[in-house]
Amino acid sequence: MTNSVAKASAAGKRERLATAAADVFYRQGVEKTTIADIARAAEVPVGNVYYYFKTKDQLVQAAIGAHERNLHEILSALEQFDTPAERLRALVRGWVDQREMAAQFGCPSGSLATELDKRDDGLEQELAQVMRRLVDWIQAQFAAMGRADARELAVALFAAYQGISLLTNTFRDPAMMAAEGDRLERWIEALAA
């Protein structure tokens, strides 16, 4: 195997472990998850995990990176829509499409943020940067709609999503998120008019 092929393979396995860590942390929580759980989800021998990540905290950091990559992919896909209002409504529809998962586990980033906030290692700030990027993107959409109160609207939209994710999870009721998604889409449309 050439050096460049080996590096690409290592990068692929590292990313696969990071993605698996994000998923397992979402479903089980950080504290309940073992490195063996992540290895199993990534289909990697447990011993190989330690080649890439020496500690569970490094896996948490890698999971935050996976959240960031996922957000980048989502925002790139949303850019295909012509208007800021269409992009925002598509964002809301994407959230609603994940309502079954939200009913079981809550919001992937919000759940992780809640767990990391209970720790004292600074990782919560890394995740906050990822979440801030989404709020900034939402703000840019409202600003492009000509709204002087774009930041307030961005925070309100993101807070509505976080709140409905919590309630959907608490009550195990995906219909709650669907109803709130409909309301948010109407709200966005009214703001765009």
C-alpha positions in Angstrom: 0.0 0.0 0.0 1.4 3.4 -1.0 1.8 6.1 1.6 -1.0 8.3 0.1 -3.3 5.3 0.0 -2.5 4.5 3.7 -3.1 8.1 4.7 -6.5 8.1 2.8 -7.5 4.9 4.5 -6.5 6.2 7.9 -8.5 9.4 7.3 -11.5 7.4 6.2 -11.3 5.2 9.3 -10.8 8.2 11.5 -13.9 9.9 10.0 -15.9 6.7 10.2 -15.1 6.5 14.0 -16.0 10.2 14.5 -19.3 9.7 12.7 -20.0 6.6 14.7 -19.1 8.4 17.9 -21.5 11.2 17.1 -24.3 8.7 16.4 -23.7 6.5 19.5 -23.3 9.5 21.8 -26.6 10.8 20.4 -28.4 7.5 21.0 -26.8 6.5 24.3 -25.3 9.7 25.8 -21.6 10.3 26.3 -21.4 8.9 29.8 -23.1 5.6 28.9 -21.1 5.1 25.8 -17.9 3.0 25.8 -15.1 3.0 23.3 -16.2 -0.6 22.4 -19.7 0.7 21.5 -18.2 3.2 19.1 -15.8 0.6 17.6 -18.7 -1.8 17.1 -20.8 1.0 15.4 -17.9 1.9 13.1 -17.1 -1.8 12.4 -13.5 -1.3 13.6 -11.7 -3.6 16.0 -11.6 -1.9 19.5 -7.8 -2.0 19.5 -7.7 0.1 16.3 -9.7 2.9 17.9 -6.8 3.7 20.2 -4.5 4.2 17.2 -6.7 7.2 16.2 -8.1 8.3 19.6 -6.3 7.8 22.9 -9.2 8.9 25.1 -12.9 9.1 25.1 -12.6 12.9 25.3 -10.8 12.8 21.9 -13.7 10.8 20.5 -16.1 13.5 21.9 -14.0 16.1 20.1 -14.1 14.1 16.9 -17.9 13.8 17.3 -18.2 17.6 17.5 -16.2 17.6 14.2 -18.7 15.2 12.7 -21.5 17.6 13.8 -19.6 20.4 12.1 -19.2 18.4 8.8 -22.9 17.5 8.9 -23.9 21.1 9.4 -21.7 22.1 6.5 -23.4 19.5 4.2 -26.8 20.7 5.3 -26.1 24.4 4.7 -24.5 23.6 1.3 -27.7 21.7 0.3 -29.9 24.5 1.5 -28.1 27.0 -0.8 -29.8 25.3 -3.8 -33.0 27.2 -2.9 -33.5 30.5 -4.6 -34.7 32.7 -1.8 -33.7 33.1 1.9 -37.3 32.3 2.9 -37.2 29.1 0.9 -33.9 28.1 2.5 -35.3 28.7 6.0 -38.4 26.8 5.3 -36.3 23.9 3.9 -34.2 24.0 7.1 -37.4 23.7 9.2 -38.6 20.8 6.9 -35.3 19.1 7.5 -35.8 19.3 11.2 -39.4 18.0 10.9 -38.1 15.1 8.8 -36.0 14.0 11.8 -39.0 14.1 14.2 -39.0 10.3 14.8 -35.4 10.5 16.0 -36.1 13.6 18.0 -39.0 11.8 19.7 -36.5 9.1 20.8 -33.3 11.1 21.5 -34.0 14.8 21.1 -31.8 17.1 19.0 -28.4 15.7 18.2 -26.4 18.9 18.9 -28.7 20.1 21.7 -28.5 16.7 23.6 -24.7 16.7 23.3 -24.5 20.4 24.4 -26.6 19.6 27.5 -24.3 16.7 28.4 -21.1 18.6 27.8 -22.2 21.5 29.8 -22.1 19.3 32.9 -18.4 18.7 32.3 -15.5 21.0 33.0 -13.2 20.4 30.0 -14.1 23.2 27.5 -15.6 20.9 24.9 -19.0 22.6 25.3 -17.4 25.7 23.8 -16.3 23.8 20.7 -19.9 22.6 20.2 -21.2 26.1 20.9 -19.1 27.3 17.9 -20.8 24.8 15.6 -24.2 25.7 16.9 -23.3 29.5 16.6 -22.5 28.8 12.9 -26.0 27.7 12.3 -27.5 30.7 14.1 -25.2 33.0 12.1 -26.4 31.3 8.8 -30.1 31.7 9.9 -29.3 35.4 10.7 -27.8 35.9 7.2 -31.0 34.5 5.7 -33.2 36.9 7.7 -30.9 39.8 6.9 -31.1 38.9 3.2 -34.9 39.2 3.6 -34.3 42.8 4.7 -35.0 42.2 8.3 -33.2 44.7 10.7 -34.0 42.3 13.6 -32.3 39.4 11.8 -30.3 38.3 14.9 -33.3 38.2 17.1 -35.3 36.3 14.6 -32.4 33.8 14.1 -32.3 33.2 17.8 -36.1 32.8 18.0 -36.1 30.3 15.2 -33.3 28.2 16.6 -34.8 28.4 20.1 -38.1 27.2 18.8 -36.4 24.2 17.2 -34.5 23.4 20.4 -37.6 23.8 22.5 -39.8 21.6 20.3 -37.0 19.0 20.1 -37.0 18.8 23.9 -40.8 18.6 24.1 -41.0 16.1 21.3 -38.5 13.9 23.1 -40.1 14.4 26.5 -43.6 13.5 25.3 -42.3 11.0 22.7 -44.7 12.7 20.3 -43.3 13.4 16.7 -46.6 15.1 15.9 -45.6 18.0 18.1 -42.6 18.7 16.0 -44.6 18.4 12.8 -47.2 21.0 14.1 -44.4 23.4 15.2 -42.7 23.0 11.9 -45.9 24.0 10.1 -46.2 27.0 12.4 -42.6 28.0 11.8 -43.0 27.8 8.0 -46.0 30.1 8.1 -44.1 32.5 10.4 -41.2 32.6 8.0 -43.5 33.2 5.1 -45.2 36.1 6.9 -41.9 37.6 7.7 -40.9 37.4 4.0 -44.0 39.1 2.8 
